[in-house]
Amino acid sequence: MKKLMMITLLLSSMLYYKATAQAYDNPNILIQPLWGPAGYDHVEYYYFPDLNAYYYVPGAQYIYLEKKHWVTVTTMPIRYKNFDFYGAHKVVLNEPKPYINYRANKLQYAQYRNQHDQVAIRESHDQKYLEKKDHPEHAKWISPQDLQDQQNRQNELVRANAQVKQDSLNRVNQQAKEDMHNKQDSTNRSDEQSKEEIHNRQNQLNNQQLQKNENNHKH
């Protein structure tokens, strides 16, 4: 019985982590905040080494420690109003409830305190971020369909230009063949004319010789 329970627990854990991994593979760029660091297609949590606090992206919630209790809010308390969320370093943590291990996180990511080494999504010019409606350059966003249409038009233009070049080359080749054929016909006619002239001249000589022979015979 105990063995069966262990197997069931193991299978349940495997299914849970598989489902979690699949969920984390799905991009959620559109719900990442503008102050989030660029370069991540999917984010579950940000950890702020400067605050020892977290931000849960799917829920748009801040999680911070208040008198030994974790508090979840949609807006940070006023005491954090001067905190630079855009400039402060954020650590991406794609794992369930990372604040449970906040002591380990605090130690592991202490090196990032007071660092300003990340490009915020707001400053990125990548098309995948421009899709966000609150991005300052949203007007420059080109939808995947528009990109595909642009690519199709470019491909069609390349194909049309290639066809024009091929048609031009075909005409040049055809003209060259016709010129060669005409030249060969001219050469053949010239040869035929030469043969005819030689034949006529030979006939003329033969007739002259024949006439001379007949005259000699008469005398």
Disulfide bonds with the S-S distance in Angstrom:
none
